[in-house]
């Protein structure tokens, strides 16, 4: 399995040479965390890139300095990455991870206004602009699940993102045919909503997902694991913006990535 994961990672990094780095936000695009290896030995560092686009796992890439916050949550507590650790495309944990168990990498992208006009997208509120077609304030939240050593462990810590996917089982314990139970929270409360999931290799088309389902009134849902490899779960929500002169809607997006052996 190590060979397969490394092969996928080599393809991803090779794509850096031909992809245009993603700096602006557009409505159909979203970011996700893609780990080099979701299962590492104690004393190793976690390494990842930030995918960006609408085709998982290979699409565009985002630079780390577009993130507002990155937390690494594990058996030893929570570590917050400094701005100096977020430079470039390839990111890694500031220190090696020595405690065995499950880990969560949680990231928040810097929020921003996006306005679509007849002349294209403007990364600002719609106020003062002409020929506006739509405008929104975008918030994006990402998680990735990793494991250090063979201990496994819980990965259900609530980070506190406005929109959040909480895995209720460690993906390291699952195999194709199993279900991953999840809980979706909005503003810290259980959220009844639709969600999507897919895995690397399912499709090369934009916006195509392998699985669609809904959470119940308690925010509970489950994803059927259809294949081994890299997985992504995605949920989104929109609300009218509080000041309609600035923009039309406030958009929230959250996703969670993990590996299945």
Legacy VTK file of the C-alpha trace (Angstrom):
# vtk DataFile Version 3.0
C-alpha trace
ASCII
DATASET POLYDATA
POINTS 261 float
0.000 0.000 0.000
2.911 2.299 0.641
3.953 1.957 -3.011
0.475 2.903 -4.226
0.287 5.980 -1.958
3.730 7.158 -3.003
2.791 6.714 -6.663
-0.283 8.919 -6.207
1.817 11.528 -4.416
4.406 11.564 -7.192
1.641 12.226 -9.733
0.305 15.077 -7.609
3.692 16.730 -7.228
4.479 16.297 -10.906
1.253 18.132 -11.678
2.660 21.187 -9.892
4.824 21.845 -12.908
1.845 22.208 -15.228
-0.893 23.588 -12.944
-1.582 27.282 -12.493
-1.311 28.053 -8.812
-4.685 29.023 -7.401
-4.812 32.420 -5.783
-8.284 33.802 -6.541
-11.493 32.231 -5.276
-14.225 31.316 -7.729
-17.581 29.882 -6.861
-17.166 26.367 -8.258
-13.707 25.850 -6.777
-12.887 24.610 -3.291
-9.718 23.673 -1.354
-8.806 20.398 0.372
-5.830 18.945 2.246
-4.008 16.089 0.502
-1.539 14.182 2.667
1.604 12.589 1.281
0.922 9.643 3.566
-1.929 9.312 6.028
-0.108 6.633 8.052
3.382 7.497 9.291
5.856 6.045 11.777
6.439 7.737 15.155
9.119 10.396 14.874
8.057 11.420 11.354
6.496 14.628 10.060
3.183 14.909 8.253
3.445 16.423 4.778
0.679 17.729 2.549
-0.387 20.052 -0.240
-3.592 22.063 -0.554
-5.591 20.917 -3.535
-7.806 23.505 -5.203
-10.439 23.197 -7.879
-13.369 20.862 -8.443
-11.680 17.580 -9.398
-10.332 15.452 -6.525
-7.500 14.609 -5.998
-5.766 16.204 -9.022
-6.620 19.795 -9.839
-4.992 23.141 -9.027
-2.987 23.981 -5.927
-3.131 26.701 -3.314
-0.248 28.300 -1.461
-0.116 27.895 2.285
-0.083 31.613 2.977
-3.720 31.775 1.837
-4.647 29.980 5.042
-5.682 31.873 8.143
-5.086 29.026 10.581
-3.770 25.452 10.717
-4.127 23.220 13.772
-2.655 19.750 14.318
-4.711 17.900 16.935
-3.491 14.597 18.338
-2.989 12.540 21.509
-0.425 15.037 22.746
-2.709 18.069 22.406
-3.071 20.817 19.817
-0.281 22.554 17.902
-0.913 25.736 15.923
1.257 26.372 12.900
2.834 29.832 12.602
2.653 31.967 9.470
6.303 31.156 8.708
5.348 27.474 8.470
2.707 28.189 5.803
4.950 29.459 3.007
5.047 27.634 -0.314
3.083 24.767 -1.806
4.358 21.726 0.115
3.631 22.007 3.845
4.660 19.871 6.798
4.102 19.707 10.531
6.562 22.030 12.345
7.740 19.185 14.557
7.868 15.422 14.302
4.964 13.463 15.754
6.093 11.007 18.409
2.870 9.990 20.162
1.037 7.162 18.465
-2.630 7.631 17.645
-5.077 9.478 15.432
-4.420 13.057 14.279
-6.494 15.814 12.707
-5.030 18.552 10.518
-7.605 21.370 10.504
-7.246 24.451 8.310
-9.246 27.591 7.652
-8.806 29.617 4.496
-8.847 33.413 4.690
-12.418 34.519 3.998
-13.064 36.875 1.113
-15.662 38.555 -1.077
-16.131 37.395 -4.670
-18.250 39.278 -7.191
-19.106 38.007 -10.652
-19.633 40.731 -13.244
-20.149 40.709 -16.988
-16.405 41.418 -17.252
-15.403 38.498 -15.012
-14.760 37.853 -11.327
-13.708 40.623 -8.930
-12.335 39.748 -5.497
-14.199 42.458 -3.635
-17.734 43.315 -2.473
-20.259 44.289 -5.147
-20.732 47.792 -3.728
-19.555 50.327 -6.318
-19.223 47.764 -9.111
-21.242 47.817 -12.323
-22.875 44.964 -14.247
-22.930 42.655 -11.210
-24.320 39.153 -11.783
-23.744 37.658 -8.311
-21.700 38.320 -5.193
-20.832 36.282 -2.101
-18.598 36.086 0.954
-16.734 32.761 0.974
-15.598 30.732 4.008
-13.695 27.450 3.496
-12.692 24.874 6.128
-10.603 21.748 5.646
-9.645 18.667 7.629
-7.382 15.685 6.978
-7.168 12.545 9.104
-3.801 10.863 9.752
-2.445 8.116 11.986
0.930 7.787 13.684
2.034 4.249 14.440
-0.394 1.355 14.835
-2.393 2.596 17.809
-5.247 4.205 15.860
-7.499 6.210 18.130
-10.272 8.790 18.077
-10.398 11.533 15.449
-13.719 13.056 16.527
-12.438 16.233 18.189
-14.604 19.261 17.374
-12.391 22.041 16.021
-14.959 24.844 16.099
-15.182 25.728 12.405
-18.434 27.431 11.366
-19.216 24.405 9.180
-17.535 21.178 10.249
-17.446 17.486 9.360
-16.631 15.306 12.380
-15.577 11.692 11.605
-16.985 9.389 14.287
-14.643 6.501 13.451
-10.985 6.351 12.510
-10.712 5.596 8.763
-7.675 3.404 9.550
-10.120 0.878 11.031
-12.305 0.744 7.909
-12.139 -1.239 4.689
-14.130 -1.138 1.430
-17.715 -2.117 2.160
-17.722 -0.471 5.596
-19.459 2.777 6.523
-17.786 5.855 7.987
-20.214 7.577 10.392
-19.960 11.368 10.467
-21.567 14.306 12.221
-22.010 17.696 10.550
-22.124 20.853 12.656
-23.046 24.398 11.672
-22.173 27.103 14.172
-21.516 24.315 16.667
-24.969 22.730 16.364
-26.085 19.523 14.593
-26.935 20.330 10.986
-29.384 18.521 8.707
-27.989 18.806 5.184
-26.888 16.991 2.040
-23.258 15.955 1.566
-21.064 14.439 -1.150
-18.101 12.060 -1.108
-15.671 10.662 -3.650
-12.349 8.884 -3.950
-9.266 9.305 -6.112
-9.668 7.563 -9.448
-13.477 7.527 -9.473
-13.714 10.219 -12.165
-11.533 12.747 -13.958
-14.508 15.014 -14.684
-15.087 18.245 -12.792
-17.625 18.149 -9.976
-18.348 14.411 -10.220
-18.723 12.549 -6.907
-19.103 8.861 -6.123
-21.556 9.146 -3.223
-24.366 11.445 -2.100
-26.377 11.274 1.126
-27.918 13.431 3.865
-27.561 13.911 7.582
-30.555 13.608 9.916
-31.904 16.182 12.363
-29.068 15.300 14.755
-26.446 15.981 12.079
-25.663 12.276 11.761
-24.824 10.602 8.447
-22.626 7.892 7.005
-20.454 7.339 3.944
-20.245 3.936 2.269
-16.580 3.156 1.597
-16.600 1.953 -2.000
-12.873 1.570 -2.705
-9.417 1.930 -1.140
-7.353 5.071 -1.620
-7.715 8.790 -0.961
-11.230 9.982 -0.012
-12.957 13.356 0.330
-16.257 14.294 2.004
-17.714 17.716 1.163
-20.593 19.777 2.520
-21.692 23.341 1.737
-24.265 25.850 2.912
-25.405 29.323 1.848
-27.267 32.090 3.658
-28.427 35.571 2.619
-25.735 38.088 3.558
-26.559 40.537 6.336
-25.773 43.604 4.187
-27.225 43.187 0.664
-25.336 46.254 -0.558
-22.061 44.388 0.005
-22.964 40.967 -1.393
-25.861 38.584 -1.935
-24.960 35.460 0.024
-22.554 34.076 2.604
-21.102 30.752 1.492
-19.726 28.071 3.837
-17.820 24.995 2.681
-16.177 22.204 4.670
-14.425 19.040 3.602
-12.513 16.173 5.148
-9.945 13.921 3.496
-8.569 10.555 4.604
-7.094 7.283 3.336
-8.567 3.809 3.193
-6.240 0.811 2.999
LINES 1 262
261 0 1 2 3 4 5 6 7 8 9 10 11 12 13 14 15 16 17 18 19 20 21 22 23 24 25 26 27 28 29 30 31 32 33 34 35 36 37 38 39 40 41 42 43 44 45 46 47 48 49 50 51 52 53 54 55 56 57 58 59 60 61 62 63 64 65 66 67 68 69 70 71 72 73 74 75 76 77 78 79 80 81 82 83 84 85 86 87 88 89 90 91 92 93 94 95 96 97 98 99 100 101 102 103 104 105 106 107 108 109 110 111 112 113 114 115 116 117 118 119 120 121 122 123 124 125 126 127 128 129 130 131 132 133 134 135 136 137 138 139 140 141 142 143 144 145 146 147 148 149 150 151 152 153 154 155 156 157 158 159 160 161 162 163 164 165 166 167 168 169 170 171 172 173 174 175 176 177 178 179 180 181 182 183 184 185 186 187 188 189 190 191 192 193 194 195 196 197 198 199 200 201 202 203 204 205 206 207 208 209 210 211 212 213 214 215 216 217 218 219 220 221 222 223 224 225 226 227 228 229 230 231 232 233 234 235 236 237 238 239 240 241 242 243 244 245 246 247 248 249 250 251 252 253 254 255 256 257 258 259 260
